[in-house]
Amino acid sequence: MKLSAPKQVTWWIAIILGGLAILNQYGILSVGLGNNFVLLLLGYLLLVIGTAVKGL
């Protein structure tokens, strides 16, 4: 499998999801999912899929 860097939009969405999880953890922002792990997992999975799938 040949890996490639994710597009910049994909990377920024993953960073925003991680940032929301951090802000939610410290009570600065309430996202409403109730579980910060879900936000971090979504961001990480987005980066993994963006690296594995060309053009994402």
mmCIF entry with sequence, helices, sheets and N, C-alpha, C, O atoms, coordinates in Angstrom:
data_MODEL
# 
_entry.id   MODEL 
# 
_entity.id                         1 
_entity.type                       polymer 
_entity.pdbx_number_of_molecules   1 
# 
_entity_poly.entity_id                      1 
_entity_poly.type                           'polypeptide(L)' 
_entity_poly.nstd_linkage                   no 
_entity_poly.nstd_monomer                   no 
_entity_poly.pdbx_seq_one_letter_code       MKLSAPKQVTWWIAIILGGLAILNQYGILSVGLGNNFVLLLLGYLLLVIGTAVKGL 
_entity_poly.pdbx_seq_one_letter_code_can   MKLSAPKQVTWWIAIILGGLAILNQYGILSVGLGNNFVLLLLGYLLLVIGTAVKGL 
_entity_poly.pdbx_strand_id                 A 
# 
loop_
_entity_poly_seq.entity_id 
_entity_poly_seq.num 
_entity_poly_seq.mon_id 
_entity_poly_seq.hetero 
1 1  MET n 
1 2  LYS n 
1 3  LEU n 
1 4  SER n 
1 5  ALA n 
1 6  PRO n 
1 7  LYS n 
1 8  GLN n 
1 9  VAL n 
1 10 THR n 
1 11 TRP n 
1 12 TRP n 
1 13 ILE n 
1 14 ALA n 
1 15 ILE n 
1 16 ILE n 
1 17 LEU n 
1 18 GLY n 
1 19 GLY n 
1 20 LEU n 
1 21 ALA n 
1 22 ILE n 
1 23 LEU n 
1 24 ASN n 
1 25 GLN n 
1 26 TYR n 
1 27 GLY n 
1 28 ILE n 
1 29 LEU n 
1 30 SER n 
1 31 VAL n 
1 32 GLY n 
1 33 LEU n 
1 34 GLY n 
1 35 ASN n 
1 36 ASN n 
1 37 PHE n 
1 38 VAL n 
1 39 LEU n 
1 40 LEU n 
1 41 LEU n 
1 42 LEU n 
1 43 GLY n 
1 44 TYR n 
1 45 LEU n 
1 46 LEU n 
1 47 LEU n 
1 48 VAL n 
1 49 ILE n 
1 50 GLY n 
1 51 THR n 
1 52 ALA n 
1 53 VAL n 
1 54 LYS n 
1 55 GLY n 
1 56 LEU n 
# 
_struct_asym.id          A 
_struct_asym.entity_id   1 
# 
loop_
_struct_conf.conf_type_id 
_struct_conf.id 
_struct_conf.pdbx_PDB_helix_id 
_struct_conf.beg_label_comp_id 
_struct_conf.beg_label_asym_id 
_struct_conf.beg_label_seq_id 
_struct_conf.pdbx_beg_PDB_ins_code 
_struct_conf.end_label_comp_id 
_struct_conf.end_label_asym_id 
_struct_conf.end_label_seq_id 
_struct_conf.pdbx_end_PDB_ins_code 
_struct_conf.beg_auth_comp_id 
_struct_conf.beg_auth_asym_id 
_struct_conf.beg_auth_seq_id 
_struct_conf.end_auth_comp_id 
_struct_conf.end_auth_asym_id 
_struct_conf.end_auth_seq_id 
_struct_conf.pdbx_PDB_helix_class 
_struct_conf.details 
_struct_conf.pdbx_PDB_helix_length 
HELX_P HELX_P1 AA1 GLN A 8  ? GLN A 25 ? GLN A 8  GLN A 25 1 ? 18 
HELX_P HELX_P2 AA2 ASN A 36 ? ALA A 52 ? ASN A 36 ALA A 52 1 ? 17 
# 
_struct_conf_type.id          HELX_P 
_struct_conf_type.criteria    ? 
_struct_conf_type.reference   ? 
# 
loop_
_atom_site.group_PDB 
_atom_site.id 
_atom_site.type_symbol 
_atom_site.label_atom_id 
_atom_site.label_alt_id 
_atom_site.label_comp_id 
_atom_site.label_asym_id 
_atom_site.label_entity_id 
_atom_site.label_seq_id 
_atom_site.pdbx_PDB_ins_code 
_atom_site.Cartn_x 
_atom_site.Cartn_y 
_atom_site.Cartn_z 
_atom_site.occupancy 
_atom_site.B_iso_or_equiv 
_atom_site.pdbx_formal_charge 
_atom_site.auth_seq_id 
_atom_site.auth_comp_id 
_atom_site.auth_asym_id 
_atom_site.auth_atom_id 
_atom_site.pdbx_PDB_model_num 
ATOM 1   N N  . MET A 1 1  ? 0.850   -1.160 0.000  1.00 0.00 ? 1  MET A N  1 
ATOM 2   C CA . MET A 1 1  ? 0.000   0.000  0.000  1.00 0.00 ? 1  MET A CA 1 
ATOM 3   C C  . MET A 1 1  ? 0.906   1.236  0.000  1.00 0.00 ? 1  MET A C  1 
ATOM 4   O O  . MET A 1 1  ? 1.806   1.358  0.831  1.00 0.00 ? 1  MET A O  1 
ATOM 5   N N  . LYS A 1 2  ? 0.659   2.128  -0.923 1.00 0.00 ? 2  LYS A N  1 
ATOM 6   C CA . LYS A 1 2  ? 1.429   3.362  -1.010 1.00 0.00 ? 2  LYS A CA 1 
ATOM 7   C C  . LYS A 1 2  ? 0.663   4.469  -0.283 1.00 0.00 ? 2  LYS A C  1 
ATOM 8   O O  . LYS A 1 2  ? -0.490  4.762  -0.600 1.00 0.00 ? 2  LYS A O  1 
ATOM 9   N N  . LEU A 1 3  ? 1.325   5.065  0.684  1.00 0.00 ? 3  LEU A N  1 
ATOM 10  C CA . LEU A 1 3  ? 0.689   6.112  1.476  1.00 0.00 ? 3  LEU A CA 1 
ATOM 11  C C  . LEU A 1 3  ? 1.010   7.478  0.893  1.00 0.00 ? 3  LEU A C  1 
ATOM 12  O O  . LEU A 1 3  ? 2.076   7.687  0.314  1.00 0.00 ? 3  LEU A O  1 
ATOM 13  N N  . SER A 1 4  ? 0.079   8.398  1.052  1.00 0.00 ? 4  SER A N  1 
ATOM 14  C CA . SER A 1 4  ? 0.291   9.769  0.598  1.00 0.00 ? 4  SER A CA 1 
ATOM 15  C C  . SER A 1 4  ? -0.217  10.726 1.673  1.00 0.00 ? 4  SER A C  1 
ATOM 16  O O  . SER A 1 4  ? -1.031  10.364 2.523  1.00 0.00 ? 4  SER A O  1 
ATOM 17  N N  . ALA A 1 5  ? 0.280   11.936 1.610  1.00 0.00 ? 5  ALA A N  1 
ATOM 18  C CA . ALA A 1 5  ? -0.149  12.941 2.589  1.00 0.00 ? 5  ALA A CA 1 
ATOM 19  C C  . ALA A 1 5  ? -1.611  13.308 2.346  1.00 0.00 ? 5  ALA A C  1 
ATOM 20  O O  . ALA A 1 5  ? -2.038  13.423 1.197  1.00 0.00 ? 5  ALA A O  1 
ATOM 21  N N  . PRO A 1 6  ? -2.375  13.491 3.414  1.00 0.00 ? 6  PRO A N  1 
ATOM 22  C CA . PRO A 1 6  ? -3.767  13.912 3.224  1.00 0.00 ? 6  PRO A CA 1 
ATOM 23  C C  . PRO A 1 6  ? -3.828  15.337 2.687  1.00 0.00 ? 6  PRO A C  1 
ATOM 24  O O  . PRO A 1 6  ? -2.885  16.114 2.838  1.00 0.00 ? 6  PRO A O  1 
ATOM 25  N N  . LYS A 1 7  ? -4.945  15.663 2.062  1.00 0.00 ? 7  LYS A N  1 
ATOM 26  C CA . LYS A 1 7  ? -5.118  17.034 1.579  1.00 0.00 ? 7  LYS A CA 1 
ATOM 27  C C  . LYS A 1 7  ? -5.176  17.980 2.769  1.00 0.00 ? 7  LYS A C  1 
ATOM 28  O O  . LYS A 1 7  ? -5.435  17.568 3.899  1.00 0.00 ? 7  LYS A O  1 
ATOM 29  N N  . GLN A 1 8  ? -4.935  19.240 2.495  1.00 0.00 ? 8  GLN A N  1 
ATOM 30  C CA . GLN A 1 8  ? -4.892  20.232 3.563  1.00 0.00 ? 8  GLN A CA 1 
ATOM 31  C C  . GLN A 1 8  ? -6.247  20.368 4.253  1.00 0.00 ? 8  GLN A C  1 
ATOM 32  O O  . GLN A 1 8  ? -6.303  20.579 5.464  1.00 0.00 ? 8  GLN A O  1 
ATOM 33  N N  . VAL A 1 9  ? -7.326  20.251 3.506  1.00 0.00 ? 9  VAL A N  1 
ATOM 34  C CA . VAL A 1 9  ? -8.668  20.349 4.107  1.00 0.00 ? 9  VAL A CA 1 
ATOM 35  C C  . VAL A 1 9  ? -8.898  19.199 5.079  1.00 0.00 ? 9  VAL A C  1 
ATOM 36  O O  . VAL A 1 9  ? -9.438  19.403 6.166  1.00 0.00 ? 9  VAL A O  1 
ATOM 37  N N  . THR A 1 10 ? -8.491  17.991 4.695  1.00 0.00 ? 10 THR A N  1 
ATOM 38  C CA . THR A 1 10 ? -8.645  16.823 5.562  1.00 0.00 ? 10 THR A CA 1 
ATOM 39  C C  . THR A 1 10 ? -7.847  17.014 6.845  1.00 0.00 ? 10 THR A C  1 
ATOM 40  O O  . THR A 1 10 ? -8.326  16.709 7.937  1.00 0.00 ? 10 THR A O  1 
ATOM 41  N N  . TRP A 1 11 ? -6.637  17.516 6.704  1.00 0.00 ? 11 TRP A N  1 
ATOM 42  C CA . TRP A 1 11 ? -5.774  17.739 7.855  1.00 0.00 ? 11 TRP A CA 1 
ATOM 43  C C  . TRP A 1 11 ? -6.387  18.767 8.798  1.00 0.00 ? 11 TRP A C  1 
ATOM 44  O O  . TRP A 1 11 ? -6.388  18.565 10.013 1.00 0.00 ? 11 TRP A O  1 
ATOM 45  N N  . TRP A 1 12 ? -6.905  19.858 8.262  1.00 0.00 ? 12 TRP A N  1 
ATOM 46  C CA . TRP A 1 12 ? -7.501  20.907 9.096  1.00 0.00 ? 12 TRP A CA 1 
ATOM 47  C C  . TRP A 1 12 ? -8.754  20.421 9.815  1.00 0.00 ? 12 TRP A C  1 
ATOM 48  O O  . TRP A 1 12 ? -8.981  20.785 10.969 1.00 0.00 ? 12 TRP A O  1 
ATOM 49  N N  . ILE A 1 13 ? -9.567  19.609 9.155  1.00 0.00 ? 13 ILE A N  1 
ATOM 50  C CA . ILE A 1 13 ? -10.763 19.066 9.814  1.00 0.00 ? 13 ILE A CA 1 
ATOM 51  C C  . ILE A 1 13 ? -10.352 18.192 10.997 1.00 0.00 ? 13 ILE A C  1 
ATOM 52  O O  . ILE A 1 13 ? -10.967 18.259 12.061 1.00 0.00 ? 13 ILE A O  1 
ATOM 53  N N  . ALA A 1 14 ? -9.314  17.373 10.815 1.00 0.00 ? 14 ALA A N  1 
ATOM 54  C CA . ALA A 1 14 ? -8.831  16.523 11.904 1.00 0.00 ? 14 ALA A CA 1 
ATOM 55  C C  . ALA A 1 14 ? -8.287  17.367 13.056 1.00 0.00 ? 14 ALA A C  1 
ATOM 56  O O  . ALA A 1 14 ? -8.511  17.042 14.221 1.00 0.00 ? 14 ALA A O  1 
ATOM 57  N N  . ILE A 1 15 ? -7.575  18.448 12.737 1.00 0.00 ? 15 ILE A N  1 
ATOM 58  C CA . ILE A 1 15 ? -7.046  19.342 13.773 1.00 0.00 ? 15 ILE A CA 1 
ATOM 59  C C  . ILE A 1 15 ? -8.191  20.013 14.535 1.00 0.00 ? 15 ILE A C  1 
ATOM 60  O O  . ILE A 1 15 ? -8.127  20.151 15.757 1.00 0.00 ? 15 ILE A O  1 
ATOM 61  N N  . ILE A 1 16 ? -9.228  20.426 13.823 1.00 0.00 ? 16 ILE A N  1 
ATOM 62  C CA . ILE A 1 16 ? -10.384 21.062 14.465 1.00 0.00 ? 16 ILE A CA 1 
ATOM 63  C C  . ILE A 1 16 ? -11.092 20.079 15.390 1.00 0.00 ? 16 ILE A C  1 
ATOM 64  O O  . ILE A 1 16 ? -11.495 20.454 16.491 1.00 0.00 ? 16 ILE A O  1 
ATOM 65  N N  . LEU A 1 17 ? -11.250 18.829 14.962 1.00 0.00 ? 17 LEU A N  1 
ATOM 66  C CA . LEU A 1 17 ? -11.879 17.823 15.823 1.00 0.00 ? 17 LEU A CA 1 
ATOM 67  C C  . LEU A 1 17 ? -11.058 17.606 17.095 1.00 0.00 ? 17 LEU A C  1 
ATOM 68  O O  . LEU A 1 17 ? -11.620 17.509 18.186 1.00 0.00 ? 17 LEU A O  1 
ATOM 69  N N  . GLY A 1 18 ? -9.744  17.530 16.960 1.00 0.00 ? 18 GLY A N  1 
ATOM 70  C CA . GLY A 1 18 ? -8.886  17.387 18.134 1.00 0.00 ? 18 GLY A CA 1 
ATOM 71  C C  . GLY A 1 18 ? -8.962  18.598 19.046 1.00 0.00 ? 18 GLY A C  1 
ATOM 72  O O  . GLY A 1 18 ? -8.994  18.461 20.269 1.00 0.00 ? 18 GLY A O  1 
ATOM 73  N N  . GLY A 1 19 ? -8.992  19.789 18.452 1.00 0.00 ? 19 GLY A N  1 
ATOM 74  C CA . GLY A 1 19 ? -9.114  21.013 19.240 1.00 0.00 ? 19 GLY A CA 1 
ATOM 75  C C  . GLY A 1 19 ? -10.432 21.085 19.988 1.00 0.00 ? 19 GLY A C  1 
ATOM 76  O O  . GLY A 1 19 ? -10.479 21.517 21.140 1.00 0.00 ? 19 GLY A O  1 
ATOM 77  N N  . LEU A 1 20 ? -11.500 20.662 19.331 1.00 0.00 ? 20 LEU A N  1 
ATOM 78  C CA . LEU A 1 20 ? -12.807 20.636 20.003 1.00 0.00 ? 20 LEU A CA 1 
ATOM 79  C C  . LEU A 1 20 ? -12.795 19.676 21.184 1.00 0.00 ? 20 LEU A C  1 
ATOM 80  O O  . LEU A 1 20 ? -13.391 19.957 22.224 1.00 0.00 ? 20 LEU A O  1 
ATOM 81  N N  . ALA A 1 21 ? -12.117 18.541 21.024 1.00 0.00 ? 21 ALA A N  1 
ATOM 82  C CA . ALA A 1 21 ? -12.029 17.577 22.125 1.00 0.00 ? 21 ALA A CA 1 
ATOM 83  C C  . ALA A 1 21 ? -11.279 18.178 23.308 1.00 0.00 ? 21 ALA A C  1 
ATOM 84  O O  . ALA A 1 21 ? -11.671 17.979 24.458 1.00 0.00 ? 21 ALA A O  1 
ATOM 85  N N  . ILE A 1 22 ? -10.203 18.911 23.033 1.00 0.00 ? 22 ILE A N  1 
ATOM 86  C CA . ILE A 1 22 ? -9.430  19.535 24.112 1.00 0.00 ? 22 ILE A CA 1 
ATOM 87  C C  . ILE A 1 22 ? -10.250 20.621 24.799 1.00 0.00 ? 22 ILE A C  1 
ATOM 88  O O  . ILE A 1 22 ? -10.291 20.685 26.028 1.00 0.00 ? 22 ILE A O  1 
ATOM 89  N N  . LEU A 1 23 ? -10.904 21.475 24.012 1.00 0.00 ? 23 LEU A N  1 
ATOM 90  C CA . LEU A 1 23 ? -11.724 22.538 24.600 1.00 0.00 ? 23 LEU A CA 1 
ATOM 91  C C  . LEU A 1 23 ? -12.888 21.962 25.398 1.00 0.00 ? 23 LEU A C  1 
ATOM 92  O O  . LEU A 1 23 ? -13.256 22.504 26.440 1.00 0.00 ? 23 LEU A O  1 
ATOM 93  N N  . ASN A 1 24 ? -13.463 20.876 24.917 1.00 0.00 ? 24 ASN A N  1 
ATOM 94  C CA . ASN A 1 24 ? -14.565 20.224 25.620 1.00 0.00 ? 24 ASN A CA 1 
ATOM 95  C C  . ASN A 1 24 ? -14.075 19.588 26.924 1.00 0.00 ? 24 ASN A C  1 
ATOM 96  O O  . ASN A 1 24 ? -14.793 19.597 27.923 1.00 0.00 ? 24 ASN A O  1 
ATOM 97  N N  . GLN A 1 25 ? -12.878 19.046 26.920 1.00 0.00 ? 25 GLN A N  1 
ATOM 98  C CA . GLN A 1 25 ? -12.321 18.405 28.112 1.00 0.00 ? 25 GLN A CA 1 
ATOM 99  C C  . GLN A 1 25 ? -12.161 19.401 29.254 1.00 0.00 ? 25 GLN A C  1 
ATOM 100 O O  . GLN A 1 25 ? -12.434 19.074 30.409 1.00 0.00 ? 25 GLN A O  1 
ATOM 101 N N  . TYR A 1 26 ? -11.722 20.609 28.936 1.00 0.00 ? 26 TYR A N  1 
ATOM 102 C CA . TYR A 1 26 ? -11.485 21.620 29.964 1.00 0.00 ? 26 TYR A CA 1 
ATOM 103 C C  . TYR A 1 26 ? -12.694 22.513 30.217 1.00 0.00 ? 26 TYR A C  1 
ATOM 104 O O  . TYR A 1 26 ? -12.601 23.472 30.984 1.00 0.00 ? 26 TYR A O  1 
ATOM 105 N N  . GLY A 1 27 ? -13.819 22.216 29.590 1.00 0.00 ? 27 GLY A N  1 
ATOM 106 C CA . GLY A 1 27 ? -15.047 22.941 29.861 1.00 0.00 ? 27 GLY A CA 1 
ATOM 107 C C  . GLY A 1 27 ? -15.142 24.303 29.210 1.00 0.00 ? 27 GLY A C  1 
ATOM 108 O O  . GLY A 1 27 ? -16.036 25.082 29.540 1.00 0.00 ? 27 GLY A O  1 
ATOM 109 N N  . ILE A 1 28 ? -14.242 24.609 28.291 1.00 0.00 ? 28 ILE A N  1 
ATOM 110 C CA . ILE A 1 28 ? -14.269 25.901 27.610 1.00 0.00 ? 28 ILE A CA 1 
ATOM 111 C C  . ILE A 1 28 ? -15.392 25.937 26.584 1.00 0.00 ? 28 ILE A C  1 
ATOM 112 O O  . ILE A 1 28 ? -16.013 26.978 26.369 1.00 0.00 ? 28 ILE A O  1 
ATOM 113 N N  . LEU A 1 29 ? -15.644 24.809 25.960 1.00 0.00 ? 29 LEU A N  1 
ATOM 114 C CA . LEU A 1 29 ? -16.659 24.707 24.922 1.00 0.00 ? 29 LEU A CA 1 
ATOM 115 C C  . LEU A 1 29 ? -17.394 23.388 25.107 1.00 0.00 ? 29 LEU A C  1 
ATOM 116 O O  . LEU A 1 29 ? -16.768 22.358 25.354 1.00 0.00 ? 29 LEU A O  1 
ATOM 117 N N  . SER A 1 30 ? -18.698 23.412 24.990 1.00 0.00 ? 30 SER A N  1 
ATOM 118 C CA . SER A 1 30 ? -19.476 22.185 25.106 1.00 0.00 ? 30 SER A CA 1 
ATOM 119 C C  . SER A 1 30 ? -19.955 21.767 23.726 1.00 0.00 ? 30 SER A C  1 
ATOM 120 O O  . SER A 1 30 ? -20.795 22.434 23.122 1.00 0.00 ? 30 SER A O  1 
ATOM 121 N N  . VAL A 1 31 ? -19.414 20.660 23.229 1.00 0.00 ? 31 VAL A N  1 
ATOM 122 C CA . VAL A 1 31 ? -19.738 20.180 21.892 1.00 0.00 ? 31 VAL A CA 1 
ATOM 123 C C  . VAL A 1 31 ? -21.042 19.401 21.898 1.00 0.00 ? 31 VAL A C  1 
ATOM 124 O O  . VAL A 1 31 ? -21.804 19.476 20.935 1.00 0.00 ? 31 VAL A O  1 
ATOM 125 N N  . GLY A 1 32 ? -21.313 18.663 22.950 1.00 0.00 ? 32 GLY A N  1 
ATOM 126 C CA . GLY A 1 32 ? -22.570 17.956 23.051 1.00 0.00 ? 32 GLY A CA 1 
ATOM 127 C C  . GLY A 1 32 ? -22.473 16.463 22.806 1.00 0.00 ? 32 GLY A C  1 
ATOM 128 O O  . GLY A 1 32 ? -23.445 15.744 23.038 1.00 0.00 ? 32 GLY A O  1 
ATOM 129 N N  . LEU A 1 33 ? -21.331 15.972 22.344 1.00 0.00 ? 33 LEU A N  1 
ATOM 130 C CA . LEU A 1 33 ? -21.194 14.531 22.157 1.00 0.00 ? 33 LEU A CA 1 
ATOM 131 C C  . LEU A 1 33 ? -21.039 13.821 23.495 1.00 0.00 ? 33 LEU A C  1 
ATOM 132 O O  . LEU A 1 33 ? -21.386 12.646 23.619 1.00 0.00 ? 33 LEU A O  1 
ATOM 133 N N  . GLY A 1 34 ? -20.525 14.518 24.483 1.00 0.00 ? 34 GLY A N  1 
ATOM 134 C CA . GLY A 1 34 ? -20.418 13.936 25.809 1.00 0.00 ? 34 GLY A CA 1 
ATOM 135 C C  . GLY A 1 34 ? -19.181 13.092 26.012 1.00 0.00 ? 34 GLY A C  1 
ATOM 136 O O  . GLY A 1 34 ? -18.861 12.737 27.146 1.00 0.00 ? 34 GLY A O  1 
ATOM 137 N N  . ASN A 1 35 ? -18.481 12.763 24.950 1.00 0.00 ? 35 ASN A N  1 
ATOM 138 C CA . ASN A 1 35 ? -17.309 11.916 25.070 1.00 0.00 ? 35 ASN A CA 1 
ATOM 139 C C  . ASN A 1 35 ? -16.193 12.487 24.202 1.00 0.00 ? 35 ASN A C  1 
ATOM 140 O O  . ASN A 1 35 ? -16.285 12.474 22.975 1.00 0.00 ? 35 ASN A O  1 
ATOM 141 N N  . ASN A 1 36 ? -15.150 12.982 24.837 1.00 0.00 ? 36 ASN A N  1 
ATOM 142 C CA . ASN A 1 36 ? -14.037 13.568 24.101 1.00 0.00 ? 36 ASN A CA 1 
ATOM 143 C C  . ASN A 1 36 ? -13.275 12.527 23.298 1.00 0.00 ? 36 ASN A C  1 
ATOM 144 O O  . ASN A 1 36 ? -12.681 12.839 22.266 1.00 0.00 ? 36 ASN A O  1 
ATOM 145 N N  . PHE A 1 37 ? -13.297 11.294 23.774 1.00 0.00 ? 37 PHE A N  1 
ATOM 146 C CA . PHE A 1 37 ? -12.610 10.222 23.054 1.00 0.00 ? 37 PHE A CA 1 
ATOM 147 C C  . PHE A 1 37 ? -13.175 10.058 21.654 1.00 0.00 ? 37 PHE A C  1 
ATOM 148 O O  . PHE A 1 37 ? -12.432 9.776  20.714 1.00 0.00 ? 37 PHE A O  1 
ATOM 149 N N  . VAL A 1 38 ? -14.483 10.231 21.509 1.00 0.00 ? 38 VAL A N  1 
ATOM 150 C CA . VAL A 1 38 ? -15.119 10.103 20.192 1.00 0.00 ? 38 VAL A CA 1 
ATOM 151 C C  . VAL A 1 38 ? -14.578 11.162 19.238 1.00 0.00 ? 38 VAL A C  1 
ATOM 152 O O  . VAL A 1 38 ? -14.287 10.852 18.082 1.00 0.00 ? 38 VAL A O  1 
ATOM 153 N N  . LEU A 1 39 ? -14.438 12.390 19.691 1.00 0.00 ? 39 LEU A N  1 
ATOM 154 C CA . LEU A 1 39 ? -13.904 13.457 18.843 1.00 0.00 ? 39 LEU A CA 1 
ATOM 155 C C  . LEU A 1 39 ? -12.461 13.176 18.438 1.00 0.00 ? 39 LEU A C  1 
ATOM 156 O O  . LEU A 1 39 ? -12.097 13.337 17.273 1.00 0.00 ? 39 LEU A O  1 
ATOM 157 N N  . LEU A 1 40 ? -11.642 12.757 19.396 1.00 0.00 ? 40 LEU A N  1 
ATOM 158 C CA . LEU A 1 40 ? -10.256 12.445 19.076 1.00 0.00 ? 40 LEU A CA 1 
ATOM 159 C C  . LEU A 1 40 ? -10.160 11.259 18.129 1.00 0.00 ? 40 LEU A C  1 
ATOM 160 O O  . LEU A 1 40 ? -9.339  11.259 17.211 1.00 0.00 ? 40 LEU A O  1 
ATOM 161 N N  . LEU A 1 41 ? -10.990 10.256 18.345 1.00 0.00 ? 41 LEU A N  1 
ATOM 162 C CA . LEU A 1 41 ? -10.987 9.083  17.475 1.00 0.00 ? 41 LEU A CA 1 
ATOM 163 C C  . LEU A 1 41 ? -11.397 9.448  16.058 1.00 0.00 ? 41 LEU A C  1 
ATOM 164 O O  . LEU A 1 41 ? -10.791 8.967  15.099 1.00 0.00 ? 41 LEU A O  1 
ATOM 165 N N  . LEU A 1 42 ? -12.408 10.283 15.907 1.00 0.00 ? 42 LEU A N  1 
ATOM 166 C CA . LEU A 1 42 ? -12.832 10.712 14.573 1.00 0.00 ? 42 LEU A CA 1 
ATOM 167 C C  . LEU A 1 42 ? -11.728 11.479 13.854 1.00 0.00 ? 42 LEU A C  1 
ATOM 168 O O  . LEU A 1 42 ? -11.503 11.274 12.661 1.00 0.00 ? 42 LEU A O  1 
ATOM 169 N N  . GLY A 1 43 ? -11.048 12.350 14.565 1.00 0.00 ? 43 GLY A N  1 
ATOM 170 C CA . GLY A 1 43 ? -9.945  13.094 13.964 1.00 0.00 ? 43 GLY A CA 1 
ATOM 171 C C  . GLY A 1 43 ? -8.811  12.183 13.534 1.00 0.00 ? 43 GLY A C  1 
ATOM 172 O O  . GLY A 1 43 ? -8.259  12.342 12.446 1.00 0.00 ? 43 GLY A O  1 
ATOM 173 N N  . TYR A 1 44 ? -8.463  11.227 14.386 1.00 0.00 ? 44 TYR A N  1 
ATOM 174 C CA . TYR A 1 44 ? -7.387  10.292 14.065 1.00 0.00 ? 44 TYR A CA 1 
ATOM 175 C C  . TYR A 1 44 ? -7.768  9.400  12.889 1.00 0.00 ? 44 TYR A C  1 
ATOM 176 O O  . TYR A 1 44 ? -6.963  9.193  11.981 1.00 0.00 ? 44 TYR A O  1 
ATOM 177 N N  . LEU A 1 45 ? -8.985  8.871  12.901 1.00 0.00 ? 45 LEU A N  1 
ATOM 178 C CA . LEU A 1 45 ? -9.427  8.024  11.791 1.00 0.00 ? 45 LEU A CA 1 
ATOM 179 C C  . LEU A 1 45 ? -9.471  8.796  10.481 1.00 0.00 ? 45 LEU A C  1 
ATOM 180 O O  . LEU A 1 45 ? -9.150  8.249  9.426  1.00 0.00 ? 45 LEU A O  1 
ATOM 181 N N  . LEU A 1 46 ? -9.862  10.052 10.543 1.00 0.00 ? 46 LEU A N  1 
ATOM 182 C CA . LEU A 1 46 ? -9.868  10.879 9.340  1.00 0.00 ? 46 LEU A CA 1 
ATOM 183 C C  . LEU A 1 46 ? -8.457  11.022 8.778  1.00 0.00 ? 46 LEU A C  1 
ATOM 184 O O  . LEU A 1 46 ? -8.266  10.960 7.564  1.00 0.00 ? 46 LEU A O  1 
ATOM 185 N N  . LEU A 1 47 ? -7.472  11.211 9.647  1.00 0.00 ? 47 LEU A N  1 
ATOM 186 C CA . LEU A 1 47 ? -6.091  11.304 9.181  1.00 0.00 ? 47 LEU A CA 1 
ATOM 187 C C  . LEU A 1 47 ? -5.591  9.981  8.613  1.00 0.00 ? 47 LEU A C  1 
ATOM 188 O O  . LEU A 1 47 ? -4.895  9.968  7.599  1.00 0.00 ? 47 LEU A O  1 
ATOM 189 N N  . VAL A 1 48 ? -5.937  8.874  9.252  1.00 0.00 ? 48 VAL A N  1 
ATOM 190 C CA . VAL A 1 48 ? -5.513  7.561  8.753  1.00 0.00 ? 48 VAL A CA 1 
ATOM 191 C C  . VAL A 1 48 ? -6.129  7.277  7.393  1.00 0.00 ? 48 VAL A C  1 
ATOM 192 O O  . VAL A 1 48 ? -5.437  6.830  6.478  1.00 0.00 ? 48 VAL A O  1 
ATOM 193 N N  . ILE A 1 49 ? -7.417  7.531  7.253  1.00 0.00 ? 49 ILE A N  1 
ATOM 194 C CA . ILE A 1 49 ? -8.087  7.299  5.969  1.00 0.00 ? 49 ILE A CA 1 
ATOM 195 C C  . ILE A 1 49 ? -7.556  8.260  4.915  1.00 0.00 ? 49 ILE A C  1 
ATOM 196 O O  . ILE A 1 49 ? -7.370  7.870  3.763  1.00 0.00 ? 49 ILE A O  1 
ATOM 197 N N  . GLY A 1 50 ? -7.312  9.508  5.292  1.00 0.00 ? 50 GLY A N  1 
ATOM 198 C CA . GLY A 1 50 ? -6.766  10.481 4.352  1.00 0.00 ? 50 GLY A CA 1 
ATOM 199 C C  . GLY A 1 50 ? -5.373  10.122 3.874  1.00 0.00 ? 50 GLY A C  1 
ATOM 200 O O  . GLY A 1 50 ? -4.992  10.468 2.756  1.00 0.00 ? 50 GLY A O  1 
ATOM 201 N N  . THR A 1 51 ? -4.610  9.430  4.709  1.00 0.00 ? 51 THR A N  1 
ATOM 202 C CA . THR A 1 51 ? -3.275  8.991  4.316  1.00 0.00 ? 51 THR A CA 1 
ATOM 203 C C  . THR A 1 51 ? -3.338  7.751  3.433  1.00 0.00 ? 51 THR A C  1 
ATOM 204 O O  . THR A 1 51 ? -2.537  7.605  2.510  1.00 0.00 ? 51 THR A O  1 
ATOM 205 N N  . ALA A 1 52 ? -4.280  6.862  3.707  1.00 0.00 ? 52 ALA A N  1 
ATOM 206 C CA . ALA A 1 52 ? -4.369  5.606  2.966  1.00 0.00 ? 52 ALA A CA 1 
ATOM 207 C C  . ALA A 1 52 ? -5.062  5.755  1.617  1.00 0.00 ? 52 ALA A C  1 
ATOM 208 O O  . ALA A 1 52 ? -4.725  5.040  0.674  1.00 0.00 ? 52 ALA A O  1 
ATOM 209 N N  . VAL A 1 53 ? -6.014  6.661  1.508  1.00 0.00 ? 53 VAL A N  1 
ATOM 210 C CA . VAL A 1 53 ? -6.790  6.828  0.276  1.00 0.00 ? 53 VAL A CA 1 
ATOM 211 C C  . VAL A 1 53 ? -6.235  8.020  -0.491 1.00 0.00 ? 53 VAL A C  1 
ATOM 212 O O  . VAL A 1 53 ? -6.185  9.135  0.027  1.00 0.00 ? 53 VAL A O  1 
ATOM 213 N N  . LYS A 1 54 ? -5.827  7.779  -1.705 1.00 0.00 ? 54 LYS A N  1 
ATOM 214 C CA . LYS A 1 54 ? -5.252  8.858  -2.511 1.00 0.00 ? 54 LYS A CA 1 
ATOM 215 C C  . LYS A 1 54 ? -6.346  9.846  -2.908 1.00 0.00 ? 54 LYS A C  1 
ATOM 216 O O  . LYS A 1 54 ? -7.425  9.451  -3.349 1.00 0.00 ? 54 LYS A O  1 
ATOM 217 N N  . GLY A 1 55 ? -6.054  11.120 -2.747 1.00 0.00 ? 55 GLY A N  1 
ATOM 218 C CA . GLY A 1 55 ? -6.988  12.167 -3.147 1.00 0.00 ? 55 GLY A CA 1 
ATOM 219 C C  . GLY A 1 55 ? -7.972  12.595 -2.080 1.00 0.00 ? 55 GLY A C  1 
ATOM 220 O O  . GLY A 1 55 ? -8.881  13.377 -2.357 1.00 0.00 ? 55 GLY A O  1 
ATOM 221 N N  . LEU A 1 56 ? -7.808  12.094 -0.860 1.00 0.00 ? 56 LEU A N  1 
ATOM 222 C CA . LEU A 1 56 ? -8.756  12.474 0.199  1.00 0.00 ? 56 LEU A CA 1 
ATOM 223 C C  . LEU A 1 56 ? -8.130  13.481 1.112  1.00 0.00 ? 56 LEU A C  1 
ATOM 224 O O  . LEU A 1 56 ? -8.765  13.927 2.068  1.00 0.00 ? 56 LEU A O  1 
# 
